[in-house]
């Protein structure tokens, strides 16, 4: 029998922001596909919960503390993953924050914090993960961007800039690393049901879904499935691509 092209057995994957939401779903899906998953975030208790879920389901997971806004923490995390798990082959840059307000009122700190976390943090984590991938001559780097990085959004100049920056970074790194069989891609979620959107009223949700041709919100599992595909051998000839998972909200 031919093995599944999304079988990740034997691979080691690091997911940042893995303690909740989209990051948690990605970690669960990668583990279900056979990968050993390194869960990284600031909240040790939540990470332990996700690791417990994975182990209960028969998967393998390890937790690592990470502050994606701190360069020393990033370097220490990547080093610890390789030291403990022997390699680092798949990186999912998922950690991110928002500090929404209209540009006229946006404080410099709100701008700096979002860019530092969402873009600079992802770059530094990728840089830290490159060495083991280059040595192995195989790797998958997947950046979680956003439809907002493609369309823009009022009140999110900082967030949109950071997510658009991730798309540009994805394309540049894809060119740099392609010769070593390391692919670099992005996944751009649209309106996804998470804890952040869960606080919206039914009226607000209904208004938002009018902009989605499929007339529904997406799920974290639908994002996770896209990541598993891009991490797999089935996506070995795809690099520099942004995969839109948005129900038709943006068609670029």
Helices and strands as residue ranges (DSSP letters): E 12-16, H 21-32, E 36-41, H 44-56, E 60-65, H 71-85, E 90-93, G 103-105, H 108-115, I 116-120, H 121-136, E 139-146, H 148-151, H 157-177, G 178-180, E 182-189, H 195-198, H 202-209, H 220-231, G 233-235, E 242-245
